């Protein structure tokens, strides 16, 4: 499964989320999508980032922990 982390440059919370993904070992299975690259993402996520999305469309909003990420990745 691949995850998407909605993020943007200079977002310290996004950096924390990326570090948590590294802790869980899921960083290599996660792509970062910069919300600035897409108007729809910017409208949807500008005040919510970081947001983690599964391929089925389910989303995990910040704040989340490493345990939350593992559980989110396990549930399908």
C-alpha positions in Angstrom: 0.0 0.0 0.0 1.2 3.5 -0.7 0.3 6.5 1.4 0.2 10.2 0.5 1.3 12.9 2.9 -0.2 16.3 2.0 2.3 18.9 3.0 4.1 22.1 1.9 7.5 23.6 2.3 8.2 25.3 5.6 5.5 23.3 7.5 7.1 22.2 10.8 4.2 19.9 11.6 4.7 18.3 8.2 8.3 17.7 9.0 7.2 16.1 12.3 4.7 13.9 10.4 7.5 12.8 8.0 9.7 11.9 11.0 6.9 9.8 12.4 6.6 8.0 9.1 10.3 7.2 9.3 9.9 5.9 12.8 7.2 3.5 11.6 9.2 2.3 8.6 6.5 3.6 6.2 8.5 6.6 4.8 9.5 4.6 1.7 5.9 3.7 1.0 4.7 7.3 1.3 4.7 10.0 -1.4 4.7 13.7 -0.4 2.2 15.9 -2.3 2.8 19.6 -1.9 -0.6 21.3 -1.7 0.8 24.4 -3.5 1.0 22.3 -6.7 -2.8 21.8 -7.0 -5.6 24.3 -6.4 -8.0 21.6 -5.1 -5.4 20.4 -2.6 -4.7 23.9 -1.5 -8.4 24.6 -0.9 -8.9 21.3 0.9 -5.8 21.1 3.0 -4.4 24.6 3.6 -5.4 24.7 7.3 -5.4 20.9 7.8 -1.9 19.8 6.9 -0.3 17.5 7.5 -2.8 15.0 6.3 -2.1 11.3 5.6 -4.3 9.6 2.9 -4.7 5.9 2.1 -5.4 4.7 -1.5 -9.0 4.1 -0.5 -9.4 7.8 0.2 -9.5 7.6 4.0 -7.6 10.4 5.7 -5.8 10.8 9.0 -5.6 14.4 10.2 -2.9 15.9 12.4 -2.2 15.4 15.2 -1.3 11.8 15.0 1.3 9.5 16.5 3.4 6.7 15.2 0.9 4.2 16.7 -1.9 6.1 14.9 -0.1 5.8 11.6 0.5 2.1 12.0 -3.2 1.5 12.9 -4.3 3.7 10.0 -2.1 1.8 7.6 -3.4 -1.6 8.9 -7.1 -0.8 8.5 -8.5 -1.4 5.0 
